[in-house]
Amino acid sequence: MNTLEVSYKEDYAIVHMNRGKVNAINFEMVTELRSLFKSLEANEAVKGVILTGKPHYFSAGLDLIELFEYDKKQIQAFFASFGALYLELVQFKKPFISAITGHSPAGGCVLAVTSDNRYMADGEKYVIGLNEVAVHIQISQNLTEIYAFWMGAGVASRYILEGKLLSGKEALAAGLVDELVPLDEVLDRAEKQMQLYLKADQEILLSTKAKVRKHLWDKLDLNAENALKEASELWWKPEIRAKMKAYVDSFSSK
């Protein structure tokens, strides 16, 4: 794998995203995440999974610089695969925890909200949130449902429409993250929680997780291609392309 590293403890796995400085999500990372999580779910020796990033960045979201160069077939395929990844993670049967090692906006938040717990590095500069409106990307109905699942419909609605990025303290207050801990303790905190889950009877634990999430699952559009079809179509709207180009140019010049 080029974008991920996986390490195994006695009965759980830790998946480290490792792509560039900020773990920007491209087609290759989505493909590798999908393949790895499918194999981990099928592996009976793995009872749970922790997803984490690198210091200061869990994931900065979609790699808009690379995606901007995709043609129409590529962007359609990317959004379909990214939508499928979201659905696979949100329906992942085993305990799944995000150790958020810093910034986690947009696509980074998409990955994090699928997990059962989110432990985030404490720091005024770190942000998390679904800011798709602010970066001119159409959010899917599936994402609005999980935001409401964690924070309640009213708060989720306001934050999504604002394209708001939350500080760690705001995310904690809203229920988007479980706990703020020092950066160098984030993974340890996630492992402590995983070890607690693994003390439980696994048949009861997995059955209970399914029951807890049933109402969320019932609301999801399970057709990944349909879920983000609008996003792939709006991607080519001239005024959105112009804004994307200005964004890409600003980062490419740094």
C-alpha positions as CSV (number, residue, x, y, z in Angstrom):
1,M,0.0,0.0,0.0
2,N,1.2,3.5,-0.9
3,T,-1.0,5.6,1.3
4,L,-1.7,3.5,4.3
5,E,0.3,1.6,7.0
6,V,-1.3,-1.1,9.2
7,S,0.0,-2.5,12.4
8,Y,-1.5,-5.3,14.4
9,K,-1.9,-5.7,18.1
10,E,-3.1,-8.9,19.8
11,D,-6.7,-8.6,18.6
12,Y,-7.1,-5.3,16.8
13,A,-5.5,-3.3,14.0
14,I,-4.3,0.3,13.7
15,V,-4.5,1.9,10.3
16,H,-2.2,4.9,9.8
17,M,-3.0,7.2,6.9
18,N,0.3,8.2,5.4
19,R,0.0,10.3,2.2
20,G,2.1,13.4,2.0
21,K,2.2,16.1,4.7
22,V,-1.6,16.4,5.2
23,N,-3.0,13.0,4.2
24,A,-5.1,14.5,1.4
25,I,-7.5,12.0,0.0
26,N,-7.2,10.9,-3.6
27,F,-8.5,8.0,-5.6
28,E,-5.6,5.7,-4.6
29,M,-6.2,6.3,-0.9
30,V,-9.9,5.7,-1.2
31,T,-9.2,2.4,-3.1
32,E,-6.7,1.3,-0.5
33,L,-9.0,2.2,2.5
34,R,-11.9,0.2,0.9
35,S,-9.7,-2.8,0.3
36,L,-8.1,-2.8,3.7
37,F,-11.3,-2.3,5.7
38,K,-13.0,-5.2,3.8
39,S,-10.1,-7.5,4.6
40,L,-10.0,-6.4,8.2
41,E,-13.8,-7.0,8.6
42,A,-13.3,-10.5,7.1
43,N,-10.3,-11.3,9.3
44,E,-11.7,-13.1,12.4
45,A,-8.5,-12.4,14.3
46,V,-9.1,-8.7,14.1
47,K,-11.8,-7.7,16.6
48,G,-11.6,-3.9,16.0
49,V,-9.9,-1.1,14.1
50,I,-8.4,2.2,14.9
51,L,-7.9,4.8,12.1
52,T,-5.4,7.5,12.7
53,G,-3.2,10.1,10.8
54,K,0.1,11.8,11.4
55,P,1.0,14.6,13.8
56,H,-1.2,17.7,13.2
57,Y,-3.2,16.1,10.4
58,F,-5.7,13.3,10.6
59,S,-6.7,14.2,7.0
60,A,-7.0,17.6,5.4
61,G,-9.8,16.2,3.2
62,L,-10.0,15.7,-0.6
63,D,-6.9,16.3,-2.6
64,L,-8.5,19.1,-4.7
65,I,-5.3,19.8,-6.5
66,E,-5.2,16.3,-7.9
67,L,-9.0,16.0,-8.3
68,F,-9.2,19.2,-10.3
69,E,-7.2,17.4,-13.1
70,Y,-9.5,14.4,-13.3
71,D,-11.7,14.2,-16.4
72,K,-15.5,13.6,-16.1
73,K,-15.2,9.8,-16.0
74,Q,-12.5,9.9,-13.4
75,I,-14.4,12.4,-11.1
76,Q,-17.6,10.4,-11.4
77,A,-15.7,7.2,-10.5
78,F,-14.0,9.0,-7.6
79,F,-17.1,10.3,-6.1
80,A,-18.9,6.9,-6.5
81,S,-15.9,5.2,-4.8
82,F,-15.7,7.8,-2.0
83,G,-19.5,7.4,-1.4
84,A,-19.0,3.6,-1.3
85,L,-16.2,4.0,1.2
86,Y,-18.4,6.1,3.5
87,L,-21.2,3.5,3.4
88,E,-18.8,0.6,4.1
89,L,-17.2,2.4,7.0
90,V,-20.5,3.5,8.5
91,Q,-21.8,-0.1,8.3
92,F,-18.5,-1.6,9.6
93,K,-19.6,-4.2,12.0
94,K,-16.7,-4.3,14.4
95,P,-15.6,-1.6,16.9
96,F,-14.1,1.3,15.0
97,I,-12.4,4.3,16.6
98,S,-10.8,7.4,15.1
99,A,-7.7,8.8,16.7
100,I,-7.8,12.3,15.3
101,T,-4.2,13.6,15.3
102,G,-5.0,17.2,14.3
103,H,-6.9,18.8,11.4
104,S,-9.9,16.9,10.1
105,P,-12.0,19.1,7.8
106,A,-14.4,18.0,5.0
107,G,-13.2,14.5,3.7
108,G,-11.2,14.0,6.9
109,C,-14.4,14.5,8.9
110,V,-16.3,12.2,6.6
111,L,-14.0,9.4,7.6
112,A,-14.0,10.2,11.3
113,V,-17.8,10.5,11.7
114,T,-18.3,6.9,10.6
115,S,-16.5,5.6,13.6
116,D,-17.9,4.7,17.0
117,N,-15.6,7.0,18.9
118,R,-13.5,10.1,18.0
119,Y,-10.6,11.2,20.3
120,M,-9.1,14.4,19.0
121,A,-5.9,16.2,19.7
122,D,-6.3,19.2,21.9
123,G,-5.1,22.4,20.3
124,E,-6.6,25.8,19.4
125,K,-5.5,25.5,15.8
126,Y,-7.1,22.1,15.0
127,V,-10.4,22.0,13.2
128,I,-13.0,19.4,12.2
129,G,-16.2,19.6,10.3
130,L,-18.2,19.1,7.1
131,N,-17.4,22.4,5.4
132,E,-18.4,21.2,1.9
133,V,-20.7,24.2,1.4
134,A,-17.7,26.5,2.0
135,V,-15.5,24.7,-0.5
136,H,-18.2,24.4,-3.2
137,I,-18.8,20.7,-3.0
138,Q,-22.3,19.3,-2.8
139,I,-22.8,17.3,0.4
140,S,-24.8,14.0,0.2
141,Q,-28.0,13.2,2.1
142,N,-26.1,10.3,3.7
143,L,-23.6,12.7,5.3
144,T,-26.4,15.0,6.7
145,E,-27.9,11.9,8.4
146,I,-24.7,10.9,10.3
147,Y,-24.0,14.5,11.3
148,A,-27.5,14.6,12.8
149,F,-26.9,11.2,14.4
150,W,-24.1,12.5,16.5
151,M,-25.1,16.1,17.1
152,G,-28.8,16.3,16.7
153,A,-30.7,17.6,13.7
154,G,-30.9,21.3,14.6
155,V,-27.2,21.8,15.3
156,A,-26.2,19.6,12.4
157,S,-28.4,21.6,10.0
158,R,-27.0,24.9,11.1
159,Y,-23.4,23.8,10.9
160,I,-23.8,22.1,7.5
161,L,-25.5,25.2,6.0
162,E,-22.7,27.4,7.4
163,G,-20.0,25.1,6.1
164,K,-18.6,25.5,9.7
165,L,-15.3,24.2,10.8
166,L,-15.4,23.5,14.6
167,S,-12.5,23.9,17.0
168,G,-11.9,21.0,19.2
169,K,-13.8,22.6,22.1
170,E,-16.8,23.3,19.8
171,A,-16.7,19.8,18.5
172,L,-16.6,18.4,22.0
173,A,-19.5,20.6,23.1
174,A,-21.6,19.6,20.1
175,G,-21.0,15.9,20.5
176,L,-18.9,15.5,17.3
177,V,-15.9,14.3,19.3
178,D,-15.8,12.3,22.5
179,E,-12.8,13.7,24.2
180,L,-9.8,16.1,23.7
181,V,-6.4,14.8,24.7
182,P,-2.8,15.9,24.1
183,L,-1.6,15.1,20.6
184,D,0.9,12.5,21.8
185,E,-1.8,10.7,23.8
186,V,-4.5,10.5,21.1
187,L,-3.6,7.0,19.9
188,D,-3.2,5.7,23.5
189,R,-6.6,7.0,24.4
190,A,-8.2,5.3,21.4
191,E,-6.4,2.0,22.3
192,K,-7.6,2.2,25.8
193,Q,-11.2,2.5,24.5
194,M,-10.7,-0.4,22.1
195,Q,-9.3,-2.6,24.9
196,L,-12.5,-1.8,26.9
197,Y,-14.7,-2.9,24.0
198,L,-12.7,-6.1,23.5
199,K,-13.4,-7.2,27.1
200,A,-17.1,-7.5,26.3
201,D,-18.7,-10.6,24.8
202,Q,-18.1,-10.0,21.1
203,E,-21.4,-11.4,19.9
204,I,-23.3,-9.1,22.3
205,L,-21.2,-6.1,21.4
206,L,-21.6,-6.5,17.6
207,S,-25.3,-7.1,18.0
208,T,-25.7,-4.0,20.2
209,K,-23.7,-1.9,17.7
210,A,-26.1,-3.0,15.0
211,K,-29.1,-2.1,17.1
212,V,-27.7,1.3,18.0
213,R,-27.1,2.2,14.4
214,K,-30.2,0.6,12.9
215,H,-32.1,3.9,12.7
216,L,-29.2,5.5,10.9
217,W,-28.7,2.7,8.5
218,D,-32.4,2.7,7.6
219,K,-32.0,6.3,6.5
220,L,-29.1,5.8,4.2
221,D,-29.2,5.6,0.4
222,L,-27.1,2.5,-0.2
223,N,-26.5,3.3,-3.8
224,A,-23.2,5.0,-3.6
225,E,-23.2,6.2,-7.2
226,N,-26.5,7.9,-6.7
227,A,-25.6,9.4,-3.4
228,L,-22.8,11.5,-4.8
229,K,-24.0,11.8,-8.4
230,E,-25.1,15.4,-7.8
231,A,-21.6,16.3,-6.5
232,S,-19.9,14.8,-9.6
233,E,-22.3,16.7,-11.9
234,L,-22.0,20.1,-10.1
235,W,-18.2,19.7,-10.1
236,W,-18.3,20.8,-13.8
237,K,-20.4,23.9,-13.2
238,P,-18.3,26.8,-14.7
239,E,-18.5,29.1,-11.7
240,I,-17.5,26.3,-9.4
241,R,-14.6,25.3,-11.7
242,A,-13.4,28.9,-11.6
243,K,-13.5,28.9,-7.8
244,M,-11.7,25.6,-7.7
245,K,-9.0,26.8,-10.1
246,A,-8.4,29.8,-7.9
247,Y,-8.1,27.6,-4.8
248,V,-5.8,25.1,-6.6
249,D,-3.6,28.0,-7.9
250,S,-3.3,29.5,-4.5
251,F,-2.0,26.2,-3.0
252,S,0.1,25.3,-6.0
253,S,2.0,28.6,-5.7
254,K,3.0,27.9,-2.1
